[in-house]
């Protein structure tokens, strides 16, 4: 199970579910459960109209709905999966980045998710109002903590990118960064084909963006700080190394020559690869080229 993984174990809980001083996640879950009960488990439409997000109501300057919509849910499975994800990814994360930063992450992700949904649905939905503009019936609104939870998931993937998790269905192990990337890809595809369905995929994508923004300069487990610029530079370095490796293979087809014992050159290979990433393939000497070729041949033989 996903919850069996080391990442998901954040140590013993210091206190019960009724003590909130050590957690933001726990009061958030209780607040969601309370609103769920007050709205008749998501079945009381008149109660939901008091908290849902809708373009018509935002045009009436009811901006507080950008927050309240996050606490309402349309059914048991809706709130179950959202609260399960919030606890699973949120508890370890809030201990890493701190309660205040986690609270900002949660609400900013949810608000950005709501704003993105509003932009995409500004002329959508149906409203029945009386002569004074009071809403009698409304449809097509947004409810749910999914945008905020997707932001938390994205932040967890940034903090623990290589942590291995196991899907429930099917039970496939994968790194957390790939797990969230797969979710994000599905959300993009679903958002591109989104009609008037019940799931607001575009809001989920907004939450992911919020998670990325809130993790900028956040302290990571290894003591470093997350930076989009650092990530872009790392991607560029890896791309250059891969391109240099392909060019090197082509050039060594005609150069040949013996190389040193592969068992003694592991650190030398790392140094050469770093040199390629920083200065390009042209900076290598003939000896360094032969060393890389020898290591490549040794690796292929072991496969």
N, C-alpha and C positions, 0 to 999 in steps of 0.2 A: 504493500500500500504506500501511497505518497507520504502518509504521516509517519511511516516507519523509518524514513530516511534520516540520516544524521542531521541534515540541515534543519529538519522540522523539529528536532529536539532542542529546545532553548533552555534546558535546565529546569529545575523544580519551580513551580509557581509559588511566589512568595505571597501567600494569602489566598482567600477564597474568591469566588466570583462576585462577592458582594463588597470587596475591598478594591477601590479603584485607584489608589495612590500609585501603584506600580504599573499601571497599564492604561492605554487609551483604547485598545481593542475591546476590552471587556465592557466598558460603558457604552461604546458604540454598538456592540451586539445587543445589549440590554435595551438601548433606545430603539433599535430596529424592531426588536421583538415587541416592545410596548406599542409602537405605532401600528405594527401588524395586527395586534389584538384590538386596538381602538378602531381600526378600519374594518373590523369584522373579518379578519384573516384575508384581507384583500378583496372581500366580496361586497363591501358597502360603498357603492359608487358615490353617494353624497359625501361620505367622509373622505374618500380619496380625492374628491374635487377640491378639498380644502388644502391639500398639500402637493398635488401633482404639478408638473411643469408643462406649460402650454404657451405658444406664441401670443394668443389673444390676451392671456392674463399678464404676460410680461409687458405687452403694449399698454396695459392698464397700470403699469408701474408696480406690479406685485413681485419685486425682484427677490424677495426672501424665498420664493419658490425654487430658486437655484440651489438652495440648501435643503429645504424640506422634502423635495422629491426623492432625495437619496434614502430617506427613512421609510418610504412606503413600498410595499411589494404586492404583486398581483396574485400570489398563491403560495402554497407551502413549499413546492420545489424551488420557486423563485428565491425565497428568502433562505432556504436551506443551503443551496449552492453558494449564494453570496456570502452568508455568514461563515460557512465552512472555509471558503477561500480566504476571507478576511482573517480568520483565526490562524489558519495554516501558514499563510505567508506573512501575516501582520505581526504575530507575537515575536518571532525571532528578529524581525526587521526593526520593530520599535525599540528593542533592547540594544540594537546596534547603533541606530541613528538618534535615539533619544525620543522621549514622549512628545515634546513640543514639535520637533521636526516631523515626526510621524503624523501628528494631527494636521499640520499644514499640508503634508503630502496627500492625506486622505481627502480633505475638503477641496483642495485646489484641483486634484484629479477629477473629483465629482463635478465641480463647477465648470471646469473646462469641457468635460464630457457633455454637460447640459448645454453649454453655449454652442458647441459644435452641432449638437442635435437641433437646437433652435435655428441656426443658420440654414441647416439642410431642410427644415420643415417649417419655415417662416409662414408659408401660405397654406400649410396643411391642416388637417383636423377639421372637425365640425363643431360649431357652437350654437346653442339655442339660448337666446337671451331675451329678457322682457324689454319694454320700451325705455326703461331706465338703465339698460346695460347690465343688469344683474344676470348672472349665468344661471340658467335653469337646467341645462344639460350640456355636457361637453364630451367629446371623444377625440382620440388621437393624441392624448397627453403622454408624458414620460414619467415613469416611476421606477424606483429601484436603485440599489447601491452598486450596480455592475460597473459603472464608469469609474467610481472610486476604487473598487476592488481590482479592476484591471490596472489602475495606476499603481496599486500596492504590488501586484504581481510583477509589473515591469521593474519596479524599484528592487524587488527581491532578486530578479534576474541580473540586475546590475551589480548588486552587492555580492551575490553568490553564483556567478555565471556557470561555473563548472561543477556545481553540486549535482549529483545524479539523483533523479527522481524516477518513480515508476508510475506509469499511467494505471488507472483502475480498469479501464476498458479501451483497448486491450492492454494487458500487463506488459508494456514495453518500457525498458529503462532508457532514459535519455537525459542529457544535460539540461539544467534548468533554463539556460539561455535558448536552447533549441525548443524546449517545451513552450516558452512564452512566444518565441518567434513563430512557431507553428500556429499558436492561437491568434497572433496578430495577423498572419497571412490569411487565415480563415475569415477573420473579421473584415479584412480589406475586401476579399472576394464577396462576402455576404453584403457588405455595405454597397458595393457597386451594383448589386442586384436587388437592393432593398426597395420594397414597395411599402405597403401599409401593414406590414406584419407586426407581431406583438413584440419582437426583439429589436431594440434600437442599436444595431451594430455600429453605427456611426458614433454613438455616444461612447461605446467601448474604446474606439480608436482615439477619441478625445481624451479619455482617461489615461490611455497609454502615453500620449504626449505629455499629459500632466505629470505622470510618474517620472518621465525622463527629465523634465524641467526641474522638478523638485529634488532630484538626486544630483544636480550639478554641484560640484564641489563637496558632496557628502563624503564623510570618512568611510572607507571600506575596511573589511576585516584585516587586510594586510597593512593597514596604516596609511595607504595612499588615499588620494581624493579623486573621485570620479570627475572626468572632464570629457566633453564631447570632442574637443580638439585632440586629446590624447588618443581617443578611440579612432578618430579619423586618421591620425598619423600612424597608428598601429596597422590599420587596414592598408594604408598606402605602402608601408614598409613590407608587409607580407606580399602584396601584389608585385612589388618590385623584385622581391626575392624569388617569387615563382617565375616571373618573366625572365630573370637572370638565369635561373636554373635551366629553363627551356633553351635559352641561347647557348648556355654552356654545353649542354648535351650535343647541340648541333656542331659546335666548334671542336669538341673533343673527339668527334668521329674521325677527324683527320689528323689530330695531334697524337693521341695514344701516349704510350710511355708508362714505365712502372711507377708505382707509388709506395708509400710507407705502409707498415703493418697497420691494418684498420683497427686493431685492438688498442693501439697507442695514439690514435689521432682523434678521439671523440671531442676533446676540448679544442683541438685545432680546427676541426670542422665547424664547431660553434662559432669560433672566432672569425673564420672565413665567411660564414653566412652573415654574421653581423656586419662585416666589412662590406659585403655586397649590398646589404640593406641600406647602409649609410652612404657609400661612395660609388656603388654601381659595379657591374661586372668588369668594366674596363680597368678597375684598380687592382685586379688580381694579377699576381705574378705567375709565370709558367708552373712553378712548383706548387703554388696554391691550387691551380687548376687541376693538376695531376692528383693532388690530395683529395679533392672533391670527387673526381672521377673514380678513384680507387674506392672511396667510401660508398659511392653509388653502386658500383659493381658488387661490393661485398654485401650491401643490403639486399640487392636483387637475388644473389645466390642464397641468402638465408631465407628468402621468401619461397 
